[in-house]
Amino acid sequence: MATDSSTAAPTQPNKLVSNGALRKTCAQILSAAGLCDADAELVADTLVQADLWGHQSHGTLRLPAYVARLRSGAVNSKARPSLVRDGGAIALMDGGGAMGQVVANAAMNVAIERARKFGIGAISVRNSNHFGTAMYFTLLAARRACIGFIATNASPAMPPWGGRTKAVGTNPWSWAAPAGKHPSMVLDIANTAVARGKIHLARQRGEPIPEGWALDEKGQPTTDPDDALAGVTLPMAGHKGYGIALMMDVLAGVLSGSAFAGAVAGPFQSERPGRVGHFVLALNVEAFMPVSEFEQRQDELIQALKQTPLADGFAEILYPGEPEAALEEKSIRDGISLPGATFTALEALCREFDTAMPHST
């Protein structure tokens, strides 16, 4: 029987803000917290872009936790990612404990550069941190006529199949591919029933979570986000989600020489470095066929999907990445609707760092 959510914080009204102003404010705060201007602008862009896409579990909500980790030294604000092994199409990168976004951005750009030269670029990454929304980085590849892939490991969130304590991370991954005249096709998922950030978001909004997302500390189903965060997040698709998560840890953690399983530290604590690992891949479409031919075939694929007869209750068939592209367009036009608690936390950071709040739309 699911527990109730009576302990959740009261809901605060959402606030509409301009994406440009929000990006500027976040960058100023991150810069004041120790990042160089270029790194601060990159991290701010990833946060606001997540909000634009509707992925608010990985958006501005994360800013206070990132600031806390910068202040404590859990994240090395001065570190620069570097290649420690270089085999041409394949390389090993050490992030030096830098912000995950800085490391993932560097790794994907190297992967794209190698893919343009060799047809494929595969970069294994160690000593990184939480990097936010995975699709931010795979889309870098798609915009340069490559197919991009990224996997990361994460702090323990789910039990191994048959267990009841945390041992495996959500270990999300993303693919992105050009889609010609359409927005890029992009998939970004965690291997749990839901990303843990969405449980944090539900707690911040004062909302219950759906049944099937998590178990409490006693191993009982719960709809209370606090109990869920103290317990375990369930894998998607049962044993299949657990298996995929484990293999992503092999790619991101074991192969890279970074931490894995319970040794990975999460972004909502500021006591120790994340020691997160990533695996980044870029495939140059031109190495397989002309880009124009690939894009035409992608268009044919999308049209075939959209011509499928609709099931009851559905108005349209969408491909992965299409909902985010539509919401981004709307949010740029109308403003980002920030959860009230996120807005309040942002106000506190602005007061602390003497930074102007983003104006409302």
C-alpha positions as CSV (number, residue, x, y, z in Angstrom):
1,M,0.0,0.0,0.0
2,A,1.4,3.4,-1.0
3,T,2.2,5.9,1.7
4,D,0.6,9.3,1.5
5,S,2.4,12.6,0.7
6,S,1.2,14.6,3.6
7,T,4.7,15.5,4.6
8,A,5.5,17.2,1.2
9,A,6.2,20.9,1.4
10,P,3.3,23.2,0.4
11,T,3.2,24.1,-3.3
12,Q,4.5,27.5,-4.3
13,P,3.2,29.2,-7.5
14,N,5.3,29.0,-10.6
15,K,7.1,32.1,-11.9
16,L,7.6,33.0,-15.5
17,V,11.1,34.2,-16.4
18,S,13.0,35.1,-19.6
19,N,15.4,32.4,-20.7
20,G,18.1,34.9,-21.6
21,A,17.9,36.7,-18.2
22,L,17.8,33.4,-16.4
23,R,20.9,32.2,-18.2
24,K,22.8,35.4,-17.4
25,T,21.8,35.2,-13.7
26,C,22.9,31.5,-13.4
27,A,26.2,32.3,-15.1
28,Q,26.9,35.2,-12.8
29,I,26.3,33.0,-9.7
30,L,28.5,30.2,-11.0
31,S,31.2,32.7,-11.8
32,A,31.0,34.1,-8.3
33,A,31.1,30.6,-6.9
34,G,34.5,30.0,-8.6
35,L,34.1,29.0,-12.2
36,C,35.8,30.9,-15.0
37,D,33.4,32.9,-17.1
38,A,33.4,30.4,-20.1
39,D,32.7,27.5,-17.8
40,A,30.1,29.4,-15.9
41,E,28.3,30.3,-19.1
42,L,28.4,26.7,-20.3
43,V,27.0,25.2,-17.1
44,A,24.3,28.0,-17.0
45,D,23.4,27.2,-20.6
46,T,23.0,23.5,-19.8
47,L,20.7,24.3,-16.9
48,V,18.5,26.8,-18.7
49,Q,18.4,24.6,-21.8
50,A,17.0,21.7,-19.6
51,D,14.3,24.1,-18.4
52,L,13.5,25.1,-21.9
53,W,13.1,21.4,-22.9
54,G,10.8,20.8,-19.8
55,H,13.5,18.7,-18.1
56,Q,13.3,20.8,-14.9
57,S,14.7,18.0,-12.8
58,H,18.0,18.9,-14.4
59,G,17.5,22.6,-14.8
60,T,17.9,25.6,-12.5
61,L,16.8,23.4,-9.6
62,R,20.3,22.0,-9.6
63,L,22.1,25.4,-9.2
64,P,22.2,25.5,-5.3
65,A,23.7,22.0,-5.2
66,Y,26.3,22.9,-7.8
67,V,27.2,26.0,-5.9
68,A,27.6,24.0,-2.7
69,R,29.9,21.5,-4.4
70,L,32.0,24.3,-5.9
71,R,32.3,26.0,-2.5
72,S,33.3,22.8,-0.7
73,G,35.9,21.9,-3.2
74,A,34.1,18.6,-4.1
75,V,34.2,20.0,-7.6
76,N,37.6,21.4,-8.8
77,S,36.6,24.7,-10.4
78,K,40.1,25.2,-11.9
79,A,40.6,21.8,-13.4
80,R,40.9,21.3,-17.2
81,P,40.1,18.0,-18.8
82,S,43.1,16.3,-20.5
83,L,43.8,13.2,-22.6
84,V,45.9,10.7,-20.8
85,R,45.8,8.0,-23.5
86,D,45.4,8.8,-27.2
87,G,44.9,6.1,-29.8
88,G,43.5,8.3,-32.6
89,A,39.9,7.3,-32.9
90,I,39.9,6.1,-29.3
91,A,41.1,8.1,-26.3
92,L,41.0,8.3,-22.5
93,M,40.2,11.6,-20.8
94,D,40.8,12.6,-17.2
95,G,38.4,15.3,-16.0
96,G,40.5,16.3,-13.0
97,G,37.3,16.6,-10.9
98,A,36.0,19.5,-13.0
99,M,32.3,20.3,-13.4
100,G,30.7,17.4,-15.3
101,Q,29.4,19.8,-18.0
102,V,32.9,21.1,-18.7
103,V,34.3,17.5,-19.0
104,A,31.4,16.1,-21.1
105,N,31.5,19.1,-23.4
106,A,35.3,18.6,-24.0
107,A,34.9,14.9,-24.5
108,M,32.1,15.2,-27.0
109,N,34.0,17.8,-29.0
110,V,37.1,15.6,-29.1
111,A,34.8,12.6,-30.2
112,I,33.3,14.7,-33.0
113,E,36.8,15.9,-34.1
114,R,38.0,12.3,-34.2
115,A,34.9,11.1,-36.0
116,R,35.4,13.7,-38.7
117,K,38.9,12.3,-39.2
118,F,38.5,8.6,-38.6
119,G,34.7,8.0,-39.1
120,I,34.3,7.3,-35.4
121,G,35.4,8.9,-32.1
122,A,35.2,7.0,-28.8
123,I,36.2,8.8,-25.6
124,S,36.3,7.1,-22.2
125,V,36.2,9.6,-19.3
126,R,37.2,9.4,-15.7
127,N,37.2,11.7,-12.7
128,S,34.2,13.8,-13.7
129,N,31.0,14.9,-12.0
130,H,27.3,15.2,-12.7
131,F,26.8,16.8,-16.1
132,G,23.1,17.6,-16.2
133,T,21.0,16.6,-19.2
134,A,22.7,14.0,-21.4
135,M,21.0,15.2,-24.6
136,Y,22.7,18.6,-24.4
137,F,25.9,16.8,-25.4
138,T,24.6,14.3,-27.9
139,L,22.9,17.2,-29.8
140,L,26.4,18.7,-30.2
141,A,27.1,15.7,-32.5
142,A,23.8,15.8,-34.3
143,R,24.3,19.4,-35.2
144,R,27.6,18.5,-36.9
145,A,26.3,15.7,-39.0
146,C,27.3,13.0,-36.6
147,I,25.3,10.5,-34.5
148,G,26.2,11.0,-30.9
149,F,26.0,8.8,-27.8
150,I,26.8,9.5,-24.2
151,A,26.5,7.3,-21.1
152,T,27.3,8.3,-17.5
153,N,27.3,6.5,-14.2
154,A,25.7,8.0,-11.1
155,S,25.4,7.5,-7.4
156,P,23.5,4.5,-6.2
157,A,19.7,4.8,-6.6
158,M,18.3,1.4,-7.4
159,P,18.8,-2.1,-6.0
160,P,20.3,-4.9,-8.1
161,W,17.5,-7.2,-9.4
162,G,16.4,-9.2,-6.4
163,G,18.0,-6.8,-3.8
164,R,16.5,-4.1,-1.6
165,T,19.3,-1.6,-1.0
166,K,20.9,0.9,-3.4
167,A,23.8,-0.5,-5.3
168,V,23.4,0.7,-8.9
169,G,23.0,4.3,-10.3
170,T,20.3,5.5,-12.7
171,N,23.2,5.6,-15.2
172,P,21.5,7.6,-17.9
173,W,22.3,7.6,-21.6
174,S,21.4,9.5,-24.8
175,W,21.5,9.1,-28.5
176,A,21.0,11.9,-31.0
177,A,21.0,11.9,-34.8
178,P,20.4,14.6,-37.5
179,A,16.8,14.5,-38.9
180,G,17.1,16.8,-42.0
181,K,14.3,19.3,-42.1
182,H,13.0,18.1,-38.7
183,P,14.4,18.8,-35.2
184,S,17.1,16.2,-34.4
185,M,16.0,12.8,-33.2
186,V,17.2,12.4,-29.6
187,L,16.6,10.0,-26.8
188,D,17.7,10.7,-23.3
189,I,16.7,8.3,-20.5
190,A,17.6,7.0,-17.1
191,N,17.4,3.3,-16.4
192,T,15.2,3.7,-13.4
193,A,11.4,4.2,-13.7
194,V,12.2,7.9,-13.4
195,A,15.3,10.0,-13.0
196,R,15.9,10.8,-9.3
197,G,16.0,14.5,-10.1
198,K,12.2,14.2,-10.9
199,I,11.6,13.0,-7.3
200,H,13.6,16.0,-6.1
201,L,11.5,18.2,-8.3
202,A,8.2,16.6,-6.9
203,R,9.4,17.3,-3.4
204,Q,10.2,20.9,-4.3
205,R,6.8,21.3,-5.8
206,G,5.1,19.7,-2.9
207,E,3.6,17.0,-5.1
208,P,3.2,13.2,-4.6
209,I,5.0,10.9,-7.0
210,P,3.3,8.2,-9.0
211,E,3.1,4.7,-7.7
212,G,5.8,2.5,-9.3
213,W,8.6,5.0,-9.1
214,A,10.1,4.1,-5.7
215,L,10.1,2.1,-2.5
216,D,10.7,3.6,1.0
217,E,13.4,2.5,3.4
218,K,11.2,-0.5,4.5
219,G,10.9,-1.7,0.9
220,Q,7.3,-0.6,0.6
221,P,5.8,1.3,-2.4
222,T,5.5,5.0,-1.7
223,T,4.1,8.2,-3.3
224,D,6.0,10.4,-0.8
225,P,9.1,12.0,-2.5
226,D,10.9,12.3,0.9
227,D,10.4,8.6,1.6
228,A,11.4,7.7,-2.0
229,L,14.6,9.6,-1.7
230,A,15.4,7.8,1.6
231,G,14.5,4.5,-0.1
232,V,15.3,3.2,-3.6
233,T,14.2,4.1,-7.1
234,L,12.8,1.2,-9.0
235,P,14.4,0.1,-12.4
236,M,12.4,0.6,-15.6
237,A,11.1,-2.5,-17.1
238,G,12.1,-4.7,-14.2
239,H,15.3,-6.7,-14.6
240,K,15.8,-5.2,-18.1
241,G,16.4,-1.7,-16.6
242,Y,18.7,-3.1,-14.0
243,G,20.7,-4.9,-16.7
244,I,21.0,-1.9,-18.9
245,A,22.1,0.3,-16.0
246,L,24.8,-2.2,-15.0
247,M,26.2,-2.3,-18.5
248,M,26.3,1.6,-18.6
249,D,28.4,1.4,-15.5
250,V,30.7,-1.0,-17.2
251,L,31.1,1.5,-20.1
252,A,31.3,4.7,-18.0
253,G,32.8,3.6,-14.8
254,V,34.7,0.3,-15.1
255,L,36.3,0.9,-18.5
256,S,37.4,4.5,-17.8
257,G,39.1,3.7,-14.5
258,S,36.6,5.9,-12.6
259,A,34.4,5.0,-9.7
260,F,31.5,2.6,-10.2
261,A,28.5,1.3,-8.3
262,G,28.5,2.5,-4.7
263,A,31.7,4.5,-5.0
264,V,30.1,7.2,-7.1
265,A,29.1,10.3,-5.2
266,G,25.9,12.2,-6.1
267,P,25.4,15.9,-6.9
268,F,23.1,16.6,-3.9
269,Q,26.0,16.1,-1.4
270,S,29.0,18.4,-1.1
271,E,31.3,16.3,1.0
272,R,33.2,14.4,-1.7
273,P,34.1,14.4,-5.4
274,G,31.7,12.6,-7.7
275,R,34.4,10.4,-9.4
276,V,31.9,10.0,-12.2
277,G,32.8,8.2,-15.4
278,H,31.4,8.8,-18.9
279,F,31.5,7.1,-22.3
280,V,31.2,9.3,-25.3
281,L,30.8,8.3,-28.9
282,A,30.5,10.1,-32.3
283,L,29.8,8.5,-35.6
284,N,30.4,10.6,-38.7
285,V,27.4,10.1,-41.0
286,E,29.5,11.0,-44.1
287,A,31.7,7.9,-43.4
288,F,28.7,5.7,-44.1
289,M,26.7,7.6,-46.7
290,P,26.2,11.2,-48.0
291,V,24.6,13.3,-45.3
292,S,21.8,14.3,-47.7
293,E,20.9,10.7,-48.2
294,F,20.9,10.0,-44.5
295,E,18.6,12.9,-43.9
296,Q,16.2,11.9,-46.6
297,R,16.0,8.4,-45.1
298,Q,15.4,9.9,-41.7
299,D,12.6,11.9,-43.2
300,E,11.1,8.7,-44.6
301,L,11.4,7.1,-41.2
302,I,9.6,9.9,-39.4
303,Q,6.9,10.0,-42.0
304,A,6.3,6.3,-41.7
305,L,5.9,6.7,-37.9
306,K,3.5,9.6,-38.2
307,Q,1.3,7.8,-40.7
308,T,0.7,4.9,-38.3
309,P,-3.0,4.7,-37.2
310,L,-3.5,6.4,-33.9
311,A,-4.5,4.5,-30.7
312,D,-7.4,5.7,-28.6
313,G,-6.5,8.8,-26.6
314,F,-3.7,10.0,-28.9
315,A,-3.8,13.0,-31.1
316,E,-0.4,12.7,-32.8
317,I,2.6,10.4,-33.0
318,L,5.9,12.1,-32.0
319,Y,9.4,10.9,-32.3
320,P,12.0,11.2,-29.6
321,G,13.2,14.8,-29.3
322,E,10.2,16.3,-31.0
323,P,8.3,17.2,-27.7
324,E,11.4,19.0,-26.4
325,A,11.9,21.0,-29.6
326,A,8.3,22.2,-29.5
327,L,8.5,23.1,-25.8
328,E,11.7,24.9,-26.3
329,E,10.1,27.1,-29.0
330,K,7.2,27.9,-26.7
331,S,9.4,28.6,-23.7
332,I,11.6,30.9,-25.7
333,R,8.5,32.8,-26.8
334,D,6.5,32.8,-23.6
335,G,9.1,32.4,-20.9
336,I,10.2,29.5,-18.7
337,S,7.8,28.5,-15.9
338,L,10.0,27.9,-13.0
339,P,8.6,26.0,-9.9
340,G,8.1,28.4,-7.1
341,A,10.6,26.7,-4.8
342,T,13.3,26.9,-7.5
343,F,12.6,30.6,-7.9
344,T,12.9,31.1,-4.1
345,A,16.2,29.2,-4.0
346,L,17.4,31.3,-6.9
347,E,16.4,34.5,-5.0
348,A,18.5,33.3,-2.0
349,L,21.6,32.8,-4.2
350,C,21.1,36.2,-5.8
351,R,21.1,37.9,-2.4
352,E,24.1,35.9,-1.3
353,F,26.1,36.8,-4.4
354,D,24.7,40.2,-5.0
355,T,23.3,39.3,-8.4
356,A,20.2,40.6,-10.1
357,M,17.2,38.3,-10.3
358,P,16.0,37.4,-13.9
359,H,13.1,39.6,-14.9
360,S,9.7,38.0,-15.3
361,T,8.0,37.8,-18.7
